């Protein structure tokens, strides 16, 4: 068998989030993080910031960034509306506290 199915890890690795998306999220973190506690970024904020950096059509897969930021010391939780709910998707960022 020359071609094999992708594993979940391989599929994650092939999802390329462009640098301008990470740059936009980093800017929003800098603007919203006070150094004390947590903050929330709305999907709309991220899309607007990314759109201001590129003419490319926005790809919703670019918002699958949580694991990247978790690996850098953030606790990131996504809150998306469920069936029959209508509110903006948000991302709750909180620095992971140092283990004692």
Secondary structure, 3 states (H helix, E strand, C coil): CCCCCCCHHHHHHHCCCCHHHHHHHHHHHHHHCCCCCEEEEEHHHHHHHHHHHCCCCCCHHHHCCHHHHHCCCEEEEEECCCCCCCCCCEEEEEECCCCC
